Amino acid sequence: MTTDHHSHTMQNKEKLATAIGLYILGEISLGKAAERTGVTRWEMEEILQDAGVELRLGPQTKDDLDDEVDVALDIE
């Protein structure tokens, strides 16, 4: 039983690490990073701050804005 829980935690850590990496690279938004790791946007913000990651609040470019609008419109 313990090993299952451990491997599940490891998978989550990997997912989180990947999401943080993509966020830092500017590949995904904060919301997308949160979505990928199954936490809320606010939890993700806290995780990133705890990790010492500088938050990019709001879209940086016109393309970012378009992406965020697309994502927002996709939410049903």
Order of alpha helices (4+ residues) and beta strands (2+ residues): alpha-alpha-alpha-alpha
